[in-house]
Amino acid sequence: MKLSYVGVDLAKNVFQLHGIDRSGKAVWRRRLRRHQWLSTLMEAADSNCVIGMEACTGAHHWARQLQAHGYTVKLIPPQFVKPYVKSNKNDANDAEAICEAMTRPHMRFVAVKSVEQQDIQATHRIRAELKDQRNAKTNQIRGLVAEYGLVAPQTLLALRRAIPGWLEDAENGLTDYFRSLLHGLWGDLRALDDRIKELDKQIEQLANGNEVTRRLQQLRGVGPMVATALVATVGTGEQYRKGRQMAAALGLTPRQNSSGDKHRLFGISKRGDAYLRTLLIHGARAVMSQARHRDDRLSRWVTDIAKRSHPNVAAVALANKTARMAWAMLQHGTDYDPALAVS
C-alpha cells in the first residue's frame, strides 16, 4: 500500500484520515484519537505523501508538526472543500472531500503560518475583542444613565470626560447606589482603555523589531497596526502569483456576476480577512484626508478618483493599490518607491 495523498479531518479529540494511492483509489481509512493519529500516519505514509487539511482551528500547528517530519502539507479553505462532500456530512466524508479537493489542479491553498505570525495575529485578535468589549461597556453606560435623564455624549472621549462630572454632581438625580454602580463601570472602562494601550505598545514594538514590518511602514497609510496585520495574515505573500490576487483575496476587488456578453461589476467582494481589509481602508482614508494638500503622483491620483466618484470608492481603490504594493515589497524585499506608486 503506497499512499500518495491523505486527507485529515481535524477535531479536538477524534481525527478522521482518508488515504488514496496514485490512481486516486481509496486504500486507507482510519479514525484515530488525538494522541495517536500523528504517529499512526507516520507509520503508514512516507515523507513523499502529501497531507491535506482544512484551514481551521489547530491546522497551522499540525501543519508545522508534519512539515518538521518532512511532509508536504496543503491547507484548504473550508469553503473550497464543501463542494466535494458527497451525500451526508460526517467525518469520513469530510476527510474524503479534503483528499479530493487537494488533488484538483487549480485548487487554492492557505500558506502555513509560522509561530511568529500566530503571535502577532493573537495580539491583534485580543485587541479587537477588547475594543468590542469597550464599545459594549460604553453603550451600557449610555443606556443606564439615560434612564436617569442624563444624555451621554456621542464620542468616547466626551463620555470619558462626562462620567467624572456625573459622579461628582449631587443634583443630577443619581442615587447613591447607582453612583457606586457607575463608579464601577467607570473603572471597567478605564481598565479596558489601559489594556488596549498596552497592546498598542506591544504591536508597535513588534513592528519596529521586524525588518519586514519596518519596510512596509514606508507605504502611505501603513503604520505599525497595518504592517503587523499584513505580515500575520499573508506572510511573504508567496501564495499569490501577483499583487492583484492578494488584493482580491482580501476582498478589495469588485464582485462579479457576468454571463455571456453581459458583464456586471458590483461593490467589493468583501472576501477574505475583514479585519485586515478594514485596517487598509482606514489607512487609505487617513491618506485621503491629507492628499488634497500634497502634490505627489499618488495624492493627485486618489484625489482625482474622489472627484469623479464617491470618496468611499477612492478609499477602496487606494487600499487596493496599497495591498498590491505591499505584495511587491514582501515578494521582492524592496523599499517603497513613490515613482512606481502610480504607473
VEXDREN-2710 file (C-alpha; in Angstrom, 1 decimal):
% VEXDREN-2710
k/r/px/py/pz
1/MET/0.0/0.0/0.0
2/LYS/1.6/3.3/-1.2
3/LEU/-0.2/6.4/0.0
4/SER/0.1/9.5/-2.3
5/TYR/-2.4/11.8/-0.6
6/VAL/-4.0/11.7/2.9
7/GLY/-6.9/14.0/3.9
8/VAL/-7.3/14.7/7.6
9/ASP/-10.5/15.9/9.2
10/LEU/-9.3/17.7/12.3
11/ALA/-11.2/17.8/15.6
12/LYS/-10.5/18.2/19.3
13/ASN/-10.1/14.6/20.1
14/VAL/-11.1/12.4/17.2
15/PHE/-9.3/12.6/13.8
16/GLN/-10.6/11.0/10.6
17/LEU/-8.0/10.1/7.9
18/HIS/-8.6/9.2/4.3
19/GLY/-5.7/8.0/2.1
20/ILE/-5.5/7.4/-1.7
21/ASP/-2.9/6.0/-4.0
22/ARG/-1.5/7.4/-7.2
23/SER/-4.6/6.3/-9.2
24/GLY/-6.9/8.0/-6.8
25/LYS/-8.3/4.8/-5.2
26/ALA/-9.1/4.9/-1.5
27/VAL/-6.8/2.4/0.2
28/TRP/-6.6/3.6/3.8
29/ARG/-9.2/4.9/6.2
30/ARG/-8.6/5.4/9.9
31/ARG/-10.4/7.0/12.8
32/LEU/-7.9/7.9/15.5
33/ARG/-7.6/9.7/18.8
34/ARG/-5.6/12.9/19.2
35/HIS/-2.6/11.3/20.9
36/GLN/-2.1/8.6/18.3
37/TRP/-3.1/10.0/14.9
38/LEU/0.3/11.6/14.0
39/SER/2.4/8.5/14.9
40/THR/0.0/6.2/13.0
41/LEU/0.1/8.5/10.0
42/MET/3.9/8.5/10.0
43/GLU/3.9/4.7/10.1
44/ALA/1.5/4.4/7.2
45/ALA/2.8/7.2/4.9
46/ASP/6.4/8.1/3.9
47/SER/7.6/11.7/3.5
48/ASN/6.6/11.8/-0.2
49/CYS/2.9/11.7/0.8
50/VAL/1.0/14.9/0.6
51/ILE/-1.2/15.7/3.6
52/GLY/-4.3/17.9/3.3
53/MET/-6.3/19.6/6.0
54/GLU/-8.9/22.3/6.2
55/ALA/-7.5/25.7/7.3
56/CYS/-9.4/25.6/10.6
57/THR/-8.5/25.8/14.3
58/GLY/-5.3/23.9/15.1
59/ALA/-4.5/23.4/11.4
60/HIS/-1.3/25.5/11.4
61/HIS/0.0/23.8/14.5
62/TRP/-0.4/20.3/13.0
63/ALA/0.9/21.5/9.6
64/ARG/4.1/22.7/11.3
65/GLN/4.4/19.3/13.1
66/LEU/4.0/17.4/9.8
67/GLN/6.5/19.7/8.0
68/ALA/9.0/19.1/10.7
69/HIS/8.9/15.4/9.7
70/GLY/9.4/16.1/6.0
71/TYR/5.8/16.0/4.8
72/THR/4.2/18.4/2.2
73/VAL/1.1/19.9/3.8
74/LYS/-1.8/21.6/1.9
75/LEU/-4.2/23.7/3.9
76/ILE/-7.5/24.3/2.1
77/PRO/-10.1/27.0/2.9
78/PRO/-13.2/25.2/4.2
79/GLN/-15.5/26.8/1.6
80/PHE/-13.5/25.1/-1.2
81/VAL/-13.8/21.7/0.5
82/LYS/-17.6/21.8/0.9
83/PRO/-18.5/21.2/-2.8
84/TYR/-16.6/17.9/-2.7
85/VAL/-18.6/16.5/0.3
86/LYS/-20.7/13.6/-1.0
87/SER/-24.1/12.8/0.4
88/ASN/-24.4/13.4/4.2
89/LYS/-21.9/15.4/6.2
90/ASN/-19.8/13.3/8.6
91/ASP/-16.1/13.0/9.5
92/ALA/-15.4/10.2/7.0
93/ASN/-17.0/12.1/4.1
94/ASP/-15.2/15.3/5.2
95/ALA/-11.8/13.6/5.1
96/GLU/-12.6/12.1/1.7
97/ALA/-13.6/15.6/0.4
98/ILE/-10.4/17.1/1.7
99/CYS/-8.4/14.4/-0.1
100/GLU/-10.4/15.0/-3.3
101/ALA/-10.1/18.8/-3.1
102/MET/-6.3/19.0/-2.7
103/THR/-5.8/16.9/-5.8
104/ARG/-7.6/19.4/-8.0
105/PRO/-5.0/21.2/-10.3
106/HIS/-6.3/24.7/-9.7
107/MET/-7.2/24.5/-6.0
108/ARG/-6.2/27.4/-3.8
109/PHE/-4.3/26.8/-0.7
110/VAL/-3.5/28.7/2.5
111/ALA/0.1/29.3/3.5
112/VAL/1.1/27.7/6.7
113/LYS/1.7/30.3/9.4
114/SER/4.8/30.4/11.5
115/VAL/4.7/30.7/15.3
116/GLU/5.8/34.4/15.0
117/GLN/2.9/35.1/12.7
118/GLN/0.5/33.5/15.1
119/ASP/1.9/35.5/18.0
120/ILE/1.2/38.7/16.0
121/GLN/-2.2/37.6/15.0
122/ALA/-3.1/36.6/18.5
123/THR/-2.2/40.2/19.7
124/HIS/-4.5/41.7/17.0
125/ARG/-7.3/39.4/17.9
126/ILE/-7.1/40.1/21.6
127/ARG/-7.0/43.8/20.9
128/ALA/-10.0/43.6/18.6
129/GLU/-12.0/41.7/21.2
130/LEU/-11.1/44.3/23.9
131/LYS/-12.3/47.1/21.6
132/ASP/-15.7/45.2/21.2
133/GLN/-15.9/44.9/25.0
134/ARG/-15.2/48.6/25.3
135/ASN/-17.9/49.5/22.8
136/ALA/-20.3/47.3/24.7
137/LYS/-19.3/48.9/28.0
138/THR/-19.8/52.5/26.7
139/ASN/-23.2/51.5/25.2
140/GLN/-24.2/50.1/28.6
141/ILE/-23.2/53.2/30.4
142/ARG/-25.1/55.4/27.9
143/GLY/-28.2/53.3/28.2
144/LEU/-28.2/53.2/32.0
145/VAL/-27.6/56.9/32.6
146/ALA/-30.4/57.7/30.1
147/GLU/-32.9/56.1/32.5
148/TYR/-31.9/58.9/35.0
149/GLY/-32.3/61.7/32.4
150/LEU/-28.6/62.1/31.5
151/VAL/-27.7/62.3/27.8
152/ALA/-24.3/60.8/27.1
153/PRO/-22.1/62.4/24.5
154/GLN/-21.6/60.5/21.3
155/THR/-17.8/60.2/21.2
156/LEU/-15.8/58.0/23.6
157/LEU/-13.5/60.9/24.5
158/ALA/-16.5/63.1/25.5
159/LEU/-18.0/60.2/27.5
160/ARG/-14.8/59.7/29.4
161/ARG/-14.9/63.4/30.4
162/ALA/-18.6/63.3/31.3
163/ILE/-18.6/60.4/33.7
164/PRO/-16.5/62.0/36.5
165/GLY/-18.8/65.0/36.3
166/TRP/-21.8/62.9/36.7
167/LEU/-20.3/61.2/39.7
168/GLU/-19.5/64.5/41.4
169/ASP/-22.7/66.3/40.6
170/ALA/-25.0/65.8/43.6
171/GLU/-28.0/67.4/41.9
172/ASN/-28.3/65.4/38.7
173/GLY/-30.8/62.9/40.1
174/LEU/-28.5/59.9/40.5
175/THR/-29.0/57.8/43.7
176/ASP/-26.1/57.0/45.9
177/TYR/-26.5/53.3/45.0
178/PHE/-26.4/54.0/41.2
179/ARG/-23.3/56.2/41.7
180/SER/-21.5/53.3/43.2
181/LEU/-22.5/51.2/40.2
182/LEU/-21.5/53.9/37.8
183/HIS/-18.1/54.2/39.5
184/GLY/-17.6/50.5/39.0
185/LEU/-18.4/50.8/35.3
186/TRP/-16.1/53.8/35.1
187/GLY/-13.3/51.6/36.5
188/ASP/-14.1/48.8/34.0
189/LEU/-13.9/51.3/31.1
190/ARG/-10.5/52.6/32.3
191/ALA/-9.2/49.1/32.7
192/LEU/-10.2/48.3/29.1
193/ASP/-8.5/51.5/27.9
194/ASP/-5.3/50.7/29.7
195/ARG/-5.3/47.1/28.3
196/ILE/-5.8/48.4/24.8
197/LYS/-3.0/50.9/25.2
198/GLU/-0.7/48.2/26.5
199/LEU/-1.4/46.1/23.4
200/ASP/-0.9/49.1/21.1
201/LYS/2.6/49.4/22.6
202/GLN/3.3/45.7/22.1
203/ILE/2.2/46.0/18.4
204/GLU/4.5/49.0/17.9
205/GLN/7.4/47.0/19.4
206/LEU/6.6/44.1/17.2
207/ALA/6.5/46.4/14.1
208/ASN/9.8/48.1/15.0
209/GLY/11.6/44.9/15.8
210/ASN/10.9/43.3/12.4
211/GLU/12.7/44.3/9.2
212/VAL/9.7/43.4/7.0
213/THR/7.2/45.4/9.0
214/ARG/9.6/48.4/9.2
215/ARG/9.9/48.4/5.4
216/LEU/6.1/48.1/5.0
217/GLN/5.6/51.2/7.1
218/GLN/7.2/53.2/4.2
219/LEU/3.9/52.8/2.4
220/ARG/1.5/55.7/3.0
221/GLY/-1.4/54.7/5.2
222/VAL/0.5/51.8/6.7
223/GLY/1.6/52.1/10.3
224/PRO/2.5/49.5/12.9
225/MET/-1.1/48.2/13.1
226/VAL/-1.5/47.6/9.4
227/ALA/2.1/46.4/8.8
228/THR/1.9/43.7/11.6
229/ALA/-1.6/42.6/10.5
230/LEU/-0.3/42.2/6.9
231/VAL/2.6/40.1/8.0
232/ALA/0.4/38.0/10.3
233/THR/-2.2/37.3/7.6
234/VAL/-0.2/36.9/4.3
235/GLY/3.4/36.3/5.5
236/THR/5.6/36.7/2.5
237/GLY/2.7/36.7/0.0
238/GLU/4.2/33.7/-1.8
239/GLN/0.8/32.0/-2.0
240/TYR/-0.2/34.7/-4.6
241/ARG/1.2/34.9/-8.1
242/LYS/0.7/38.7/-8.2
243/GLY/-0.4/41.6/-6.2
244/ARG/-3.9/41.7/-7.7
245/GLN/-4.5/38.2/-6.4
246/MET/-3.7/39.3/-2.9
247/ALA/-6.0/42.3/-3.2
248/ALA/-8.7/40.0/-4.5
249/ALA/-8.2/37.6/-1.6
250/LEU/-8.6/40.5/0.8
251/GLY/-12.0/41.4/-0.8
252/LEU/-10.7/44.7/-2.3
253/THR/-11.8/43.9/-5.9
254/PRO/-15.3/44.2/-7.4
255/ARG/-17.8/41.4/-7.1
256/GLN/-18.7/40.0/-10.5
257/ASN/-21.9/38.5/-11.8
258/SER/-21.4/38.1/-15.5
259/SER/-22.9/35.8/-18.1
260/GLY/-22.2/35.6/-21.9
261/ASP/-21.6/39.2/-23.2
262/LYS/-23.2/40.8/-20.1
263/HIS/-20.5/41.9/-17.6
264/ARG/-21.8/43.1/-14.3
265/LEU/-19.5/44.5/-11.6
266/PHE/-20.8/45.5/-8.2
267/GLY/-19.2/46.7/-5.0
268/ILE/-16.1/45.0/-3.4
269/SER/-16.5/41.3/-2.8
270/LYS/-15.6/41.6/0.9
271/ARG/-13.9/38.1/0.8
272/GLY/-11.0/37.1/3.0
273/ASP/-9.9/38.8/6.2
274/ALA/-12.4/41.5/7.1
275/TYR/-10.1/42.8/9.9
276/LEU/-7.1/43.4/7.6
277/ARG/-9.3/44.9/4.9
278/THR/-10.8/47.3/7.4
279/LEU/-7.4/48.4/8.5
280/LEU/-6.2/49.0/5.0
281/ILE/-9.3/51.1/4.1
282/HIS/-9.0/53.2/7.3
283/GLY/-5.3/53.8/6.4
284/ALA/-6.4/54.9/3.0
285/ARG/-8.9/57.3/4.5
286/ALA/-6.1/58.9/6.5
287/VAL/-4.1/59.3/3.4
288/MET/-7.0/60.9/1.5
289/SER/-7.5/63.5/4.3
290/GLN/-4.1/64.9/3.5
291/ALA/-3.9/64.2/-0.2
292/ARG/-5.5/67.4/-1.3
293/HIS/-2.7/69.3/0.4
294/ARG/0.0/67.4/-1.4
295/ASP/1.3/67.4/-4.9
296/ASP/2.9/63.9/-5.4
297/ARG/1.6/61.5/-8.0
298/LEU/-0.3/59.2/-5.6
299/SER/-2.1/62.2/-3.9
300/ARG/-3.1/63.5/-7.3
301/TRP/-4.3/60.1/-8.4
302/VAL/-6.5/59.4/-5.4
303/THR/-7.8/63.0/-5.3
304/ASP/-8.8/62.7/-8.9
305/ILE/-10.8/59.5/-8.2
306/ALA/-12.5/61.1/-5.3
307/LYS/-13.6/64.0/-7.5
308/ARG/-15.1/61.6/-10.1
309/SER/-16.6/59.1/-7.7
310/HIS/-17.7/58.7/-4.1
311/PRO/-14.9/59.1/-1.5
312/ASN/-15.5/55.6/-0.4
313/VAL/-14.7/54.3/-3.9
314/ALA/-11.4/56.3/-3.8
315/ALA/-10.5/54.9/-0.3
316/VAL/-11.1/51.3/-1.5
317/ALA/-9.1/52.0/-4.7
318/LEU/-6.2/53.3/-2.6
319/ALA/-6.4/50.3/-0.2
320/ASN/-6.3/48.0/-3.2
321/LYS/-3.2/49.8/-4.5
322/THR/-1.6/49.6/-1.1
323/ALA/-2.2/45.9/-0.9
324/ARG/-0.6/45.4/-4.3
325/MET/2.4/47.5/-3.5
326/ALA/2.8/45.6/-0.2
327/TRP/2.8/42.3/-2.0
328/ALA/5.6/43.5/-4.3
329/MET/7.6/44.7/-1.3
330/LEU/7.1/41.4/0.5
331/GLN/8.0/39.3/-2.5
332/HIS/11.0/41.2/-3.7
333/GLY/12.3/42.6/-0.4
334/THR/12.3/46.1/-1.9
335/ASP/11.7/49.5/-0.4
336/TYR/8.8/51.8/-1.3
337/ASP/9.4/53.8/-4.5
338/PRO/7.0/56.8/-4.9
339/ALA/7.8/56.9/-8.6
340/LEU/6.2/53.4/-9.0
341/ALA/3.2/54.1/-6.9
342/VAL/1.1/55.2/-9.9
343/SER/2.1/53.6/-13.1
END
